[in-house]
Every structure is written in structure tokens, then in C-alpha cells.
């Protein structure tokens, strides 16, 4: 078994003085959330909800129009 092997778990876990860039074991640190990405996602979600709501309103109006035409 060599450096960075999964069997013995001796890869780069951030415990040594120099991290091993060749290690296939992922760094266990969690990513820091980007505030701009979160803000963009909130704006995009609101826009999508508005579009879905308008489509629902148009569908309802279309059904009412077709129903009145058939009677």
C-alpha cells in the first residue's frame, strides 16, 4: 500500500505538516457558502415561482374560455 491509499487511511487528512496533493482521499473540510450564489438562487426561485403562477392563471382562463365556448 502506498501514500494516499484507502485501505490504511494514511492519505492527506490535514494532520501532517505538509498536505499530500496527490492523495485521492478528499479533504474533509466543508465548503464555505458564497453569499452571492445564495442571493442569486433566491432571486431565481422567486422568478420561477412567478412564471409558474402566471402559467397557472393563463391555463385557468383558457379552460374557462373553452368551457363557455362549448356551452
Secondary structure by P-SEA (a helix, b strand, c coil): ccccccccccccccccccccccccccccccccccaaaaaaaaaaaaaaaaaaaaaaaaaaaaaaaaaaaac
